[in-house]
Amino acid sequence: MVQQRLLDIAIEQFGQHGLEGVSTREIAAAANTAMSSITYHYGGKEGLYLAAAEEVAKQMGGLDQLADLECVAAEGDPVAARGAIAEIMRAFLKRLQHPQSNAWALFIMREQLNPTAAFERIYAGPMGQTGKVLVELICVATGGQDRQAARLAAISLFGQVLVMKAARAMCRKLLERERLSADLIDDYAARVVANIDAILDRMIAERQERQ
């Protein structure tokens, strides 16, 4: 399908070179289609860029589990909430190790550093929605209603997972590995879960100290 080829190539090219670093002619040629296809389907390069952002959000996935996670948060069970937080982080870590994530991860990192209207479309998808549910789960798991503290905790949890993608060259060097193997990622996932418990336990202790 021409549109899917254009989107896949656009994500890769925009991720590597940015909006201004690649032309519609180059994207069309790589997709083996005419430039008029881009104009017809997307109105031009800016429209294609926004459509690529929406496709990135789609490829990130995770929306199918949000309903279940929202139910866990609504039930108010701290133990179940803690388990759900760990599951989110494990699933996110696994998704980022998939080769397909390489292209959209570059696209997202560019938008993180210099956000445009495209970032709003990415954030409206699984990224932002999962973040909001994660904050609610943290509140439930810690028995608190301090949303700002929960937001800061959520950012720290995301950071532990993102480092294996955004700083993977450093991770390989520090771990003295040529590649991040599946068994190593499993070991790291266990460390992340242990860190989650430590963060949540500390938040509970801080809340109790304030009472």
BELZIZI-V678167 format. One record per run of one state. SS is the DSSP state (H for helix, E for strand, C for the rest). FROM is the first residue (numbers start at 1). TO is the last residue. Records with the same first field share a line. If there is no record, write none. Layout:
BEGIN
SS: FROM-TO, FROM-TO
END
This chain:
BEGIN
C: 1-1, 18-23, 31-34, 43-44, 61-62, 76-77, 98-100, 114-116, 143-146, 167-167, 176-181, 211-211
H: 2-17, 24-30, 35-42, 45-60, 63-75, 78-97, 101-113, 117-142, 147-166, 168-175, 182-210
END
